[in-house]
Amino acid sequence: MKTYLFQFGRTPQLSQAEGEARYGHFEMISKKCPDFYQTSGEAIENPQAFLDSLGGTIRIAEVIDTVAFPKVTDLLVEELMQIVPEGKLTFGMSHFPADEWKLKTLLIGIKKALRKHDRSVRFANRTFRNLDAGTLHNENLFPPKGAEILAIVNDENKLILAKTLAAQDITALSERDYGKPVRDMKVGMLPPKLALMLINFAAIDKTLPKKIWDPFCGTGTIAVEAVRIGAECACSDVSEKMITATKENLEYFFPEQRFQIFEHDATTALSQKIDAEAIVSEGYLGPMFLREVSDSDLANAKHDIEPIYERFFAQAAKSQTIKTLVICFPFWRTRHRRDAFSEKALAAAQKFWKNALACEGLSSRGSLLFRRDNQFVGREIFVFHKR
């Protein structure tokens, strides 16, 4: 058994739910550091590959020990010499909550102690600030070539020390988001990180489905992420333009592969066989709004989306192979400074599907919510199993 720390991103409730779908139970380790969670389980054989399959995790680290501040230096000198046993030793540290004075004290003390062991040593914290994921990759601060040590203050004011094993690859994420051939602001842009979360929510017993179907595929973001982490993905959309966009994006990232992509109205019966185990889709979000939504806007938006979902859920339930359905409904920030939801869309789903989400941070409707601060249409995420 190993004990790991996961640093979650800006939506820790979503990230925790994703982590629990793929690995095990997580607990917040300190109210002072609400984005760090601890879990224990089987060893993660390839931490970077595992993190690359997650959308909401910034770091994965293995716990070394929990100690009082004065005992840190000797322990970490021994640990660093084990991680990089010979040659030049490049290391870094990050202290949470951020504390530049303590970080500077630790970095200088560890460097001096390592030099007493005749080690050539350099630390990567140039301004005595915490390291970001980009620096970790640029400096290669992962065992066995380098090291980042995390020092996290727990609720007893002791330090949980951990060695970073993997960090989010911002460059690769940006390439898949901004570097793809076709992007379309008018239909909304699903972030690759959120697409990965949706795919991982479809896991059964920590295992991803072998094949999924995205019936509202848009520009193919879910398909790109699914194929990248080893799942097949059938893609369909009512728009011929979106089908073309999905083909171009998939062919750009996976030029040697062939895909099942076809034009289809998700509210009607399928015209071809799809042997998928799960549906994973952003769903139809309706009109975009650049301001808070008025009562009349809300009524029109619901009138637009609700018949689509009602027919879609009925058709999806007819599939003999699909047992799991991960979907995003829209929800809206109104002029009354409240969030508004679609009761009819949820009721339509519940005729055929039961909500399978059972994690912390759920809304009163049993959903997980995702919305950027400057957005007025958010995504309400459900995971359904067939009744």
N, C-alpha and C positions, 0 to 999 in steps of 0.2 A: 504493500500500500504506500502511496505517495501523497503528500499534502501539497496542494498547489494554491497559489494566489492568482486570481484573474482580475485584471483591471478592466472594468467595463467603461463604455463610452458615455455619450451625453444622455442616453436613455437607459439607465441601469436596470430598470424593471424589465424592459424588453430584452436586454442583454442577459439578465439572469434567467428569464424564461427560455431563451435560446440555449444557454449553457446547460440548463437542466434537461432540455430535450435531447442533447447530444452527449452529455457526460454524467452528471450526477447532481446531488443536492448542494446548493451554495448558501453560505451565510455571510452577511456583512461582518467584517472583522472589527470595525470601529466607527462610531458615529462621527469621529473627526475626519474620517476618510471614507465617505459614503460610496465611492466608486470601486473600492477593493473588496472582493469577496473570496472566501476560502472554501475549498472542497478537498475531499480525500477520495482516492480510488486507485484503480490500476494505473500503472505507469503509462504516460502518453508517449508512444514510441517515437513519433516525429512531431514535436511541439509546433514547429513553424508551419508544417503542412496542415496540422489540425487548426491552428489559429487562422490560417488562410481560408479555411472552410467556414469560418464564423464571421458574421457581419458586425457584431457588437462588442468585440473584445480587442483591447489595445495592447495588453501584455499578458503573457502567461509566465509565471515564475514559480520555482520550487522553493518551499520553505526550508531555511537552514536551521533557525533556532529563534527563540524569544528571549531577549536579554535586557538588562538595565544598561543605560547609556555608557557608563564607564567601562564596561566589559566588551564593547564592540570591537575595538581596534585589534586586539590579539586574535579574537575569533576570526575576523575577516581576513587578516593577513594569512592565517593558516588555510582558510577556504580558498582564497585567490591563488595561492601557490599550488593547490590541488587542481584547480580549474585550468590554470596555465602553468604546467610544471617546469617549463624551460623556455629560454628565449625572452625577448622583450615582452613585458606584461602591460597591456593597455586595458584600463578598467575605468568604470564610471560609477557614480552613485546617484540615486534619487531619493529624497527624503519627503515623506508625506505625513502631515501637511507640510507644505513647502517651508523650509527654514534655512536660509542661506548661511547663517552663522554656524549652525550645527553641521551643515553639509560641508562647509569649508574646513571646520575643525576635523571632521572625519577624514576627508580627502587628504589633507596635509599629513595628518598623523599616520594614516595607512601608508602613504608614499614613503615617509621617512623610515617606517618600520620595515618595509619591503627592501629598501636600499641597504639596510643593515644585514640583510640576507644575500647581499651582492646581486640583487635583481635590477636589471634595467627596466624602469617603470615610468609610465605616463598616465595621467588621468584625463578623461575626455571632457570634463565639466570646465569649459574655458572661462566662464564667468561665475562659477560656483552656483549655478542654477540647475534645476532638475533637467534630465535629458528627455528629449522627445523621441518618438518612434523612428523618425527619419534619421536622427543622429545615431541611434543604435544600429541601424542597417549600414549607414555610411562608414561608421567606425568598426563594424563587425564585432560588436560587443556581446557575442554569444559564445558559450563554450563550444570547442576548446580553444578558440583563437583569442578570445577576449572575455570580458565579463562586465555586466552591470549588476550592482547590488542594490536592492530596494530596502529601505528602512522605513517601516510604517508604524506610527505610534498607535498603540491600541488603547482601549478604555482604561487600562491600569497604568498608562503612561510608560509602558515598556515598549521596546522596539521589536517588531517582527521583522526578521532579516530573511531575505529571499534572493535567489540568483535568477535573473531573467533568462528564460529559455527561448522566447519568441516575442516578436512585436509586429504590430500591424504594418503591412507594406503599403504605405501611402502612395508611392509612385505607381505601383501596379493598379491600385484602386482608381487612381486618377486616369490612367490610360484606358481602363475599361469604361469609365464614366464619360470623360471629355474627349478621349481619343478615338471613339468608335465612329464609323463613317456617317451614321444617321442618328441625329438627335432631334426631338420635336418638342419644343416648348408648349405648343398648343394642346397637346394631349397629356401634359404633365410628364415629369421625368422621375421615375422610380430610382432612388439611389441604389447602387450595387450592394451597399451594406445592408439595406433593408430587404432587398431581394434575397440575399443569403439568409437573413433571419426567417423570412417566410418559408424558404425551402427547408430549413432546419426544423421548423415547427411541424413539418410533415413526418418527422422521424418516428418510428415505432420501435420501442425497446432500444433506443439510442442509435438505431440504424436507419439511414436514409432510404427512401424508396428507390427502386432501380429505375423507374420511369415515372415522370410526372407529365401532366397536361396543363398548359396555360391557355385557357380559352379566350382571354382578353390580352393577347401577347404584346400589343403595342409595338415598340421598337425592339423587343426581344431581350430585355434586361434579365428577366428571370431565366430564360433559356440559356443565355451566356453563362450565368453563374452556376446553373445546374450542371451543364456539360463540363464546366471547368472543374467541379468537385466530384465528377464521376457518375452523374445521373443522366439518363436520357431524358429528352424533353420534346414532347409533341407540342406544336404551336398552331394556334388558329386565332383569327380575328375577323370581324365583320367587314373591316376596311381593307381593300386591296392595297392601298398605300402602306398600311402598317405591315401587311404580309411581305411586301417588297423590302421594307425597312428591316424587318427581322431577318430575312434571307441575307441581305447585305452585311448586317452586323455579325451574324453567325459565320458566314463565309470568311469574313475578315479575321476573326479570332481562331477559327478552326477550318482552314481551307481544305483539309484532306477528308473532312467528314461530311456525311449526308444526313439530312434531317427531315422529319415529317412536319411540313409547314403547309397549311392550306387555309383558304378563305372559308369562313363558317360563321353563321349567326348562332351564338351560344344559347339563344332562347329556343332553338329548333332542334329537331332530331338530327343526330350525326349521320353523315352520308358515307363515312369510312370508319374502319375499326381503329380504336385506340386502346391498346392493352396497358394503360397506365394504372398505377396503384393509387395515385393521389392527384388531385387538382391543386395547383398552387398558382394563385393569380392575384394581381392587384385589384381586379374588378373594375367596373365602370364607375368613375368618380363624378361624372356629370360635369356641369359647367365650372370653369375656373372663376374665382373672384379675387379682385385686387383690393377689396375693402371688406369691412364687416358686413355680414349678410342681413338684409332686411327681411321682414316677415313675408313680403311678396316674393322676394328672391328665393327664400327657403321653400315656400310652397311650390314654386315652379321647379326647383331642383329636385324635390321629392317626387313630383309628378313625372319628371324626366327619368329618374333612376329606378323607382320602385317596381313598375311593371316588368322591367328587364330582369331584375333579381328574382321576382316571383316566378317567371317562366324559366329562368336559368336553373334555379334550384330544383324545380320539378323535373327538368330534363336530365340534370346531373345525377339525380337519384336513380334513374333508370339503368345506369351503367352497372354491369355485373362485376367489374374489376375494381372500381374506385371505392375505397373504404374511408379515405380521409380527404377533407376539403379545407384548404387554407385560403382565406379570402380577406380582402380589404373592402369595407364599406366606406363611403365618405361620411365625415361629420363636419359641422360648420360652426365657426365662431360668429355669433350674431351680434347685432347692435346693442343687445341687452347685456353684453359681456358674459354671455353664457354659451355653452356648447350645446348644439342641437343634433339629435341623432334620428335615424330612420327606423321607427318602430315597425313599419310594414316590411321592410327588408329583412329584419331579424325574424319577425313572425313567419315570413315566407320560408326562411331557412329551417326554422324549427319544426315545420311540418314533416320534414324528411331527415333532418340532421340534428344531432345533439351536440351541445358545446362540450369540447374536451379540454378546454383550458382549466387548469387547477394549479395556479401559481400565485405568488405574491404580486400585489400591485394592479389587480384587475379593477376595471371600472364597475359601476353598479350593474351594468349589463353583462358582466362576465367577459369583457373584451380587454385587449391591450390597445393603447392609444399612441399614435405617432403624429406629431405635427411640429414643424419648425416655428420659431417665434414669430416670423414675419409672414406666415401663411394663414389663410382664412378657411381653407379646406384641408382637413386632416384625414388620416387613414385610421379606421377602426378595424382592428385585426381580430379575426375569429379563427379558431381551429375546430372543425366539426368532424364528428364520426357518424357514419350512416346509422340510422335507427334500425 
